Amino acid sequence: MNRQHYTIQKIAALLPALESTIVEDLEVEHLVIDSRRLINPDASLFFALQGHRDGHQFISDAYNNGVRSFVVSDRAYTTRYVDANYLLVADVLRALQQLSAHNRSLYDLKVIGITGSNGKTIVKEWLYQLLANDFNVVKSPKSFNSQIGVALSLWEIDQAHDLGIIEAGISRPGEMAVLEAMIRPGIGVLTNIGEAHAEGFFTMEEKLLEKLKLFKDVVVFVYSPAYTTGIPEAQLPGKRKFSWSFNSKADLQVISCETKDHRTLLTAIVKGKKVSCMLPFSDKASLENAVICWATLIAMGYDVAVAASRLNGLMMVGMRLELKNGINQCSIIDDSYSADISSLAIALDFLNLQNQHERKTVILSDLFETGRSKAALYAEIADLLAQKQIKHLIGIGPDLSAHKHLLPGDSKFYPNTVAFLEDLPNLHFQNESILVKGARVFEFERISKRLTQKVHDTVLEIDLSALANNLQFYRAKLKPGVKVMAMVKAFSYGSGSFEIANVLQYHKVDYLAVAYTDEGIALRRAGIKLPIMVMSPEPAAFDAIVCYQLEPEIYSLEILEQFNAFMENNAGTFPVHLKIDTGMHRLGFEEGDIETLLNALQRTKRIKVRSIFSHLVASDDAVHDAFTRQQLEVFNEIAGRISAAVGYEPLKHIANTAGITRVPDAQLDMVRVGIGLYGFDAALKNNRGLQTVARLKTTVTQVRQVKANESVGYSRRGVMPQDGSIATVKIGYADGYSRMFGNGVGRMLVNGTAVPTIGSICMDMCMLDVTGLDVKTGDEVVVFDDVLTIEMLAEQIQTIPYEILTNISQRVKRVYFYE
């Protein structure tokens, strides 16, 4: 690479470091914030950031993985390893930002800065597609747009680049000024302004004004008046402004949209002239993002017609990894639309996160990187594969084949995708995790399709990144030292088994909890090593509980005596969790049982009380706060007696999801987060701050015309109110879509429009009234997502989100996404 030469000594002077201990003045190529995500440890500088978790705690992990240079803010860590370099600073995040801002300042390149609530990443990726032939582009990897992500993005700039496309995201006031000082954009692009990340702002106007700070010194500002309402044009940033709109006067004014066969013809007025643009998609969000790109190219000086012709070739961007069930008990990670060194590192981390199979295989295409030679690029790929302990590689493309001497010995190489597919029957993939990662030109979607099981057209999409973000949301509310138990009972609330547990283990929760022994056994067999509490341990399963190192909940004197008797025939002690009933009256020792319990605990030599816990009945409702306080008082008193009786201090926990957000005094030693991981918290208005994890989608099987007053469905319960059309879709009560949704009670989204059910819900399908809509066989239908929410469905049939989510049948295929 043509990067400025950085050494530890030079970085110490640039920051500047308060103190430095430099054993060896190593060269620095990579800035690292996660001890698990390393490309070249010897040339990496680890920043011990303090956020939800204290990065200093992971210095030993980074050291053990080969890192020898650290930026810290705690002097106590500067003597941890005598052969390591340490830079002591006042603020580690600020040091990271200063270093990246310095790197940005060294290069005189044009920079497009992008911000907004939605669409930032897609607009960035599409601008890259549109401009890559004219510029050597450096861009933010994936959606790296935070205070940390922007810094890591700017570090990638070197002298080969002449255009940067950098996105910036914020969550609270004061953040954008820091990002602007780092990015220093010359062209500003404002995308959709909506509710996303609004929880840190009092009003939408406050959020908008904060975002506009990114553009304070831009030469050109691209925006829509629809998203700058309330701010006079004269007060908008930019020496020159370029506006776009779908419904009002603008520099680029779209006057018509004609959709046919999922393509859209846009007609617009630009500089008084009418011009057309054909786009290869039809959904509203994509059309808006494409118009933003169109406006940006025109604002940059591109001919209107040339810009329009380029948009015709836009390709949808696969921003997320997909985890799917594969042939022959394989797990397939599909990242078949992009290939660069940064996203390869992320994909390999996700592959290593999978513990359900011992064997891991990577199917990789040639990479197209700019700014470095092929020899340097494939040497770095070889180092990365070695770092991630990848022993099985299938390389596709002439460049990988030419550099096979650098790559793992147990590798196969093919000149192209066709050659690989022809040889696929001879490869005998079996019981392994397979990462499929390729540049778009290699059409790796063909490989993914051959390797994955046929997916039922009704699919539950699970966003693992959103799940991880929700976990961090709750962690941020905890007092220092409070542990987290994650509830993964009932197939993780219908969302999955090892797929969810792998993510939670990767993000270092302290405990998992399941309802029954077989759920815990399944996790152990899938490679989950976290402590697992079993909430309903049946005596017949005690042997399996001990064999698989599961930890039973003991909730009655009877079950205590049975487990104690079982352990008399086993050596050593075994951990248990004592459930106290403080008001739920479901399971647990009541106050009258405690003396007998204490006597039993003092007699036994075979069990060790790992935790004492109870369950808050109504922590989400202020009306019952007095009862919640009473529960906490009773629990603390009983837990204290138990601790005194056993002579040690077990963990104590009582707070559930809502208790974390509403009852800080109930955090104690550990909290149990359940439905909150999946984006629902009754204590939060509109689940503010949480992200949607699950989306249920199906497809249209057939569309037919039906006359007014004709009946639809079983027992003729549906009647068409007028001449119109109905769409039959592939979901029914056997999939978990309740019969209560029939006859207009339920709604689904078809091409973005909410339409009612008509007639009774059948076992495998149901009918929708789509009169007036352009609907075709194969069109996607949304049962619930972040627009048509699970809460809305629950209200329609007077139930709760738990029931909607857990009722989804196992025959509905789960597809997991990870960004």
Protein Blocks (a to p, Z undefined) as FASTA:
>chain_A
ZZdcddfklmmmmmpcfbdcdfbacddfbdcfbfklcfblmlcccdddddfbcfklmmmm
mmmnopabdcdfbfklmmmpmkbccdddfblklmmmmmmmmmmmmpccdddddedjehkl
mmmmmmmmmmmmmpccdddehjafbfklmmmmmmmpcfkbcbdcdddddfbehklmmmmm
mnopabdcdddddfeoklmpfbfklmmmmmmmmmmmcfbdcddfklmghiafklpgcjbd
cdddfkbccfbdcfbdcdeehiacddddeehiacddddfbfbfklmmmmmmmmmmmmmno
pafklmmmmmmmpccddfbdcddddehhiacdddfkbccfklmmmmmmmmmmpmkbfbdc
ddddddddehiafklmmmmmmmmmmmnopabdcdedjklmmmmmmmcfkbcddfbfklmm
mmmmmnopghiaddddddfklopmlmmmmmpccddfbdcdddfklmmmmmmmmmmmpceh
iacdddfehhigonacklmmmmmmmnopabdcdfblklmmmmmmnopabdcddfbdcfkl
mmmmmmnopacddfbfklmmmmmmmmmmpgcjddddddddfhlomgccdfklmmmmmmmm
mmpckbccfbdcdddfklmbmklmmmmmmmmmmmmmmmmmmmmmnopacdddfbdfklmm
mmmmlnmmbccdfklmnopafkbghhihiacfbdcddddfbdcdddehiaedehhlaccf
bdcddddddddfknopafklgghlaccdeehiacddedjddfkbccddfehiacdehiac
dfbdcklgfklmmmmnopafklmmmmpcfklccddddZZ
